[in-house]
Amino acid sequence: MIKHIIAFTPFRSCGLLCITPGSQGAFSGMLRFWCVVFLLTAGLLIAAHAFASEQMPADSPVNPAPQANGNQAEEITINRDYLKGYFSDTGSILSSPARWTMGDWTKVSLIAGTTAGLYIYDNEIRDWSQRKRSNTSDSISRYAKHFGDISFAIPVLGIFSLYGHVFEKKQLENTALLCLEAVVISGMFTEVVKRSTHRHRPLGRGKYDEWDGLGLSSAHSSFPSGHTSSAFAIAAVLSSEFRDNAYIPPAVYGAAALAAVSRINDNYHWSSDVFAGAAIGYFTGKAIAGRKQHKAGKYSLLPATDGRRFILMVAF
């Protein structure tokens, strides 16, 4: 089952368009507005949902004995194997379409369709968000964008990793290093797409359909949003590593969503840029966390008792 679902839309107020005798196209404008609301909500549902962890029912007649199980989490440290993991994990992600199931292809189709739908309404969303922009939204964006800013995120992750190493907090160290890898790899994917498309930003009077195509220039790098990609990569890893905590997944996805909306509020990105960046970051982070959890061990031995007999379970 899905443990946490977070929907977030960048609309601070959702006022309906008033239909008056003298207004023209009011109904069609209202219809377009709610189409945008639906696309953004559906899109962020796909990007923000967390994989559920399967747990033994609390009322199961067989409860694990207090002895610790034999499967310990993989310890991650900055060494040759960790750095080699960047290459092997990148290769695994790039080759993953060959292993996708019908459900995976359905998800990809939904993501592509939502991105295309948002692209159609990029101008309307930009104009609406700038009309609704305020000192309050600017203040929120000023802080929210740091969650996806690599110049801020990478030093913070480094500090957490060092703290976990010095004080032997292995889960904290492991999680920080996984987040760092997810940010680097998702950032690489994002930069490749940016350099392949060179989409113009909405700043000024930029048009949503201006694309310069393949090139090495760093100008016009709107698609996809790098801040959003990094924010959702971090959120995906944190939600996976702390999936048993009821508060962390919604908190980190909420922060990632705020970072995404800040890019629209600040007029640095189109809505389709933000959604594409969220998808890249989310699935990269989930892939990194999933591969490390798989490497940690395929099975474990669990001594257990139901009160009458003692058994040894093999948990896969």
C-alpha positions as CSV (number, residue, x, y, z in Angstrom):
1,M,0.0,0.0,0.0
2,I,1.0,3.6,-0.4
3,K,2.2,4.9,2.9
4,H,2.4,8.6,2.3
5,I,0.9,10.6,-0.5
6,I,1.6,14.3,-0.7
7,A,-0.2,16.6,-3.2
8,F,1.1,20.2,-3.4
9,T,0.0,22.9,-5.7
10,P,1.6,26.3,-6.1
11,F,-1.7,28.1,-5.8
12,R,-2.0,30.3,-2.7
13,S,-5.6,31.0,-3.4
14,C,-7.9,29.3,-5.9
15,G,-10.5,32.0,-6.8
16,L,-12.9,31.2,-9.6
17,L,-13.2,33.5,-12.6
18,C,-16.4,35.5,-12.3
19,I,-18.7,35.3,-15.3
20,T,-20.3,38.6,-16.0
21,P,-22.4,39.7,-19.0
22,G,-19.6,41.7,-20.4
23,S,-16.8,39.2,-19.9
24,Q,-15.5,37.2,-22.8
25,G,-14.2,33.7,-22.6
26,A,-14.8,33.5,-18.8
27,F,-16.0,30.0,-18.9
28,S,-13.1,28.8,-21.1
29,G,-10.7,30.6,-18.8
30,M,-12.1,28.9,-15.8
31,L,-12.0,25.6,-17.5
32,R,-8.3,26.1,-18.4
33,F,-7.5,27.1,-14.8
34,W,-9.0,24.0,-13.3
35,C,-7.2,21.9,-16.0
36,V,-4.0,23.4,-14.7
37,V,-4.9,22.6,-11.1
38,F,-5.6,19.0,-12.0
39,L,-2.4,18.5,-14.0
40,L,-0.2,20.0,-11.3
41,T,-1.9,18.0,-8.6
42,A,-1.8,14.7,-10.5
43,G,1.8,15.4,-11.5
44,L,3.1,16.0,-8.0
45,L,1.1,13.0,-6.8
46,I,3.2,10.8,-9.1
47,A,6.4,12.6,-8.2
48,A,5.9,12.7,-4.5
49,H,4.4,9.3,-3.5
50,A,6.6,7.2,-1.3
51,F,7.0,3.5,-1.7
52,A,5.4,1.6,1.2
53,S,7.4,-0.8,3.4
54,E,5.9,-4.2,4.0
55,Q,5.7,-5.0,7.7
56,M,4.5,-8.0,9.7
57,P,1.0,-7.5,11.1
58,A,1.0,-6.5,14.7
59,D,-1.5,-9.2,15.6
60,S,0.5,-12.0,13.9
61,P,0.8,-15.1,16.1
62,V,4.5,-15.3,15.4
63,N,6.4,-12.4,16.8
64,P,10.2,-12.0,16.4
65,A,12.1,-12.8,19.5
66,P,14.1,-9.9,21.0
67,Q,17.4,-11.2,19.6
68,A,18.7,-9.1,16.8
69,N,18.4,-10.4,13.3
70,G,21.4,-11.3,11.2
71,N,21.0,-8.8,8.5
72,Q,22.8,-5.5,9.2
73,A,22.5,-2.4,7.0
74,E,25.3,-1.9,4.6
75,E,27.9,0.5,5.9
76,I,28.8,3.2,3.4
77,T,32.0,5.2,3.6
78,I,33.8,7.4,1.2
79,N,36.2,5.0,-0.4
80,R,37.0,3.5,-3.8
81,D,33.9,1.2,-3.7
82,Y,31.6,4.2,-2.9
83,L,33.0,6.2,-5.8
84,K,32.8,3.3,-8.2
85,G,29.1,3.0,-7.1
86,Y,28.5,6.3,-8.9
87,F,29.4,4.7,-12.2
88,S,27.6,1.4,-11.6
89,D,24.5,3.1,-10.3
90,T,24.4,5.5,-13.2
91,G,24.8,2.6,-15.7
92,S,22.0,0.6,-13.9
93,I,19.6,3.6,-14.1
94,L,20.4,4.2,-17.8
95,S,19.9,0.6,-18.7
96,S,16.7,0.2,-16.5
97,P,14.2,0.6,-19.4
98,A,15.3,-2.8,-20.6
99,R,14.0,-4.2,-17.3
100,W,10.8,-2.2,-17.0
101,T,7.5,-3.9,-16.6
102,M,4.2,-2.8,-18.1
103,G,3.5,-0.9,-14.8
104,D,6.8,1.0,-15.2
105,W,6.0,2.0,-18.8
106,T,2.5,3.2,-17.6
107,K,4.2,5.5,-15.1
108,V,6.5,6.9,-17.7
109,S,3.6,7.5,-20.0
110,L,1.7,9.4,-17.3
111,I,4.8,11.5,-16.5
112,A,5.3,12.3,-20.2
113,G,1.7,13.1,-20.6
114,T,1.5,15.3,-17.6
115,T,4.7,17.2,-18.7
116,A,3.2,17.8,-22.1
117,G,-0.1,19.0,-20.6
118,L,1.7,21.4,-18.3
119,Y,3.8,22.6,-21.3
120,I,0.6,23.6,-23.1
121,Y,-0.4,25.9,-20.2
122,D,3.1,27.1,-19.3
123,N,2.3,30.7,-20.3
124,E,-1.0,30.8,-18.4
125,I,0.6,29.4,-15.3
126,R,3.5,31.9,-15.5
127,D,1.1,34.8,-15.9
128,W,-1.1,33.6,-13.1
129,S,1.7,33.0,-10.7
130,Q,3.2,36.4,-11.3
131,R,-0.1,38.1,-10.8
132,K,-0.5,36.3,-7.5
133,R,3.1,36.9,-6.4
134,S,3.5,38.8,-3.1
135,N,6.0,39.6,-0.4
136,T,4.9,36.6,1.5
137,S,5.4,34.2,-1.4
138,D,8.8,35.8,-2.1
139,S,9.8,35.3,1.6
140,I,8.8,31.7,1.5
141,S,10.7,31.1,-1.8
142,R,13.8,32.8,-0.4
143,Y,14.2,30.0,2.1
144,A,12.5,27.1,0.3
145,K,14.8,27.2,-2.7
146,H,17.8,26.3,-0.5
147,F,16.5,22.7,-0.2
148,G,17.4,22.1,-3.8
149,D,20.4,24.5,-4.1
150,I,23.5,22.2,-4.5
151,S,25.7,25.0,-3.2
152,F,23.8,24.8,0.0
153,A,22.8,21.1,0.0
154,I,26.2,19.5,-0.7
155,P,28.0,21.2,2.2
156,V,25.2,20.3,4.6
157,L,25.2,16.7,3.5
158,G,29.0,16.7,3.9
159,I,28.6,18.0,7.5
160,F,26.0,15.3,8.3
161,S,28.2,12.6,6.9
162,L,31.2,13.8,8.9
163,Y,29.1,14.0,12.1
164,G,27.8,10.5,11.5
165,H,31.3,9.1,10.9
166,V,32.9,10.8,13.9
167,F,30.1,10.0,16.4
168,E,29.4,6.5,14.9
169,K,25.9,7.3,13.7
170,K,26.0,4.9,10.8
171,Q,22.4,5.5,9.6
172,L,23.0,9.3,9.5
173,E,26.3,8.8,7.6
174,N,24.9,6.3,5.2
175,T,21.8,8.5,4.4
176,A,23.9,11.6,3.9
177,L,26.2,9.8,1.4
178,L,23.2,8.3,-0.4
179,C,21.7,11.7,-0.7
180,L,25.0,13.1,-2.0
181,E,25.1,10.4,-4.7
182,A,21.5,11.0,-5.7
183,V,22.1,14.7,-6.0
184,V,25.2,14.2,-8.1
185,I,23.6,11.7,-10.5
186,S,20.3,13.5,-10.9
187,G,22.2,16.7,-11.4
188,M,24.2,15.0,-14.2
189,F,21.0,13.8,-15.9
190,T,19.5,17.2,-15.6
191,E,22.5,19.0,-17.1
192,V,22.5,16.6,-20.1
193,V,18.9,17.4,-20.8
194,K,19.5,21.2,-20.3
195,R,22.4,21.1,-22.8
196,S,20.3,19.1,-25.2
197,T,17.4,21.5,-25.2
198,H,18.4,25.0,-24.2
199,R,15.0,26.2,-23.4
200,H,14.5,29.9,-22.7
201,R,13.6,30.9,-19.2
202,P,10.3,32.8,-18.4
203,L,12.3,35.7,-17.1
204,G,11.3,39.0,-18.7
205,R,9.0,38.2,-21.7
206,G,10.5,34.8,-22.6
207,K,8.2,32.5,-24.6
208,Y,7.5,29.0,-23.4
209,D,8.1,27.5,-26.9
210,E,11.6,28.9,-27.4
211,W,14.2,26.1,-27.6
212,D,17.7,26.5,-29.1
213,G,18.4,22.8,-29.2
214,L,21.7,20.9,-28.7
215,G,24.7,22.9,-27.7
216,L,27.5,23.5,-25.2
217,S,26.3,27.0,-24.1
218,S,25.2,27.5,-20.5
219,A,22.6,30.1,-21.5
220,H,18.9,29.3,-21.7
221,S,19.0,26.2,-19.5
222,S,15.4,26.3,-18.2
223,F,14.4,22.7,-18.9
224,P,14.4,20.8,-16.5
225,S,14.7,22.5,-13.1
226,G,17.9,21.6,-11.4
227,H,16.8,22.9,-8.0
228,T,13.7,20.7,-8.1
229,S,15.6,17.7,-9.3
230,S,18.1,18.0,-6.4
231,A,15.3,18.6,-3.9
232,F,13.3,15.5,-4.9
233,A,16.4,13.4,-5.1
234,I,17.2,14.2,-1.5
235,A,13.5,13.8,-0.4
236,A,13.3,10.4,-2.1
237,V,16.4,9.0,-0.3
238,L,15.3,10.4,3.1
239,S,11.8,9.0,2.7
240,S,13.3,5.6,1.8
241,E,15.8,5.5,4.6
242,F,13.3,6.8,7.3
243,R,10.2,5.2,5.8
244,D,9.1,3.8,9.2
245,N,8.9,7.4,10.6
246,A,5.5,8.9,10.1
247,Y,6.7,12.4,10.0
248,I,9.9,12.5,7.9
249,P,8.5,11.5,4.5
250,P,5.7,14.1,4.4
251,A,8.1,16.7,5.8
252,V,10.8,16.2,3.2
253,Y,8.4,16.0,0.3
254,G,6.7,19.1,1.5
255,A,10.1,20.9,1.6
256,A,10.8,19.6,-1.9
257,A,7.4,20.8,-3.2
258,L,8.1,24.2,-1.7
259,A,11.5,24.4,-3.4
260,A,9.7,23.4,-6.7
261,V,7.0,26.1,-6.4
262,S,9.6,28.7,-5.5
263,R,11.1,28.3,-9.0
264,I,7.7,29.2,-10.5
265,N,7.2,32.0,-8.0
266,D,10.6,33.5,-8.8
267,N,9.9,33.2,-12.5
268,Y,13.0,31.2,-13.1
269,H,11.2,28.1,-14.5
270,W,8.1,27.1,-16.3
271,S,5.8,24.6,-14.6
272,S,6.8,21.8,-17.0
273,D,10.4,22.4,-16.1
274,V,9.6,21.9,-12.5
275,F,7.6,18.8,-13.0
276,A,10.2,17.2,-15.2
277,G,12.9,18.0,-12.6
278,A,10.8,16.5,-9.8
279,A,10.4,13.3,-11.8
280,I,14.1,13.0,-12.6
281,G,15.1,13.6,-8.9
282,Y,12.4,11.4,-7.4
283,F,13.1,8.3,-9.5
284,T,16.9,8.8,-9.3
285,G,16.7,9.0,-5.5
286,K,14.5,6.0,-5.3
287,A,16.8,4.0,-7.5
288,I,19.9,4.9,-5.5
289,A,18.2,4.0,-2.2
290,G,16.7,0.8,-3.5
291,R,20.0,-0.5,-4.9
292,K,21.8,0.1,-1.7
293,Q,19.1,-1.6,0.3
294,H,19.3,-4.6,-2.0
295,K,23.0,-4.8,-1.6
296,A,22.7,-4.7,2.1
297,G,21.5,-8.4,2.1
298,K,19.1,-10.6,0.3
299,Y,18.0,-12.6,3.3
300,S,18.2,-12.7,7.1
301,L,17.7,-15.3,9.8
302,L,15.1,-14.4,12.4
303,P,14.6,-16.4,15.6
304,A,11.0,-16.2,16.6
305,T,8.4,-17.7,18.9
306,D,4.7,-17.9,19.1
307,G,4.7,-18.7,22.9
308,R,4.6,-22.5,22.4
309,R,7.5,-23.3,20.1
310,F,10.7,-21.8,18.9
311,I,11.3,-21.4,15.2
312,L,13.9,-20.0,12.9
313,M,12.5,-17.9,10.0
314,V,14.4,-17.0,6.8
315,A,13.2,-13.5,5.8
316,F,13.7,-12.4,2.2
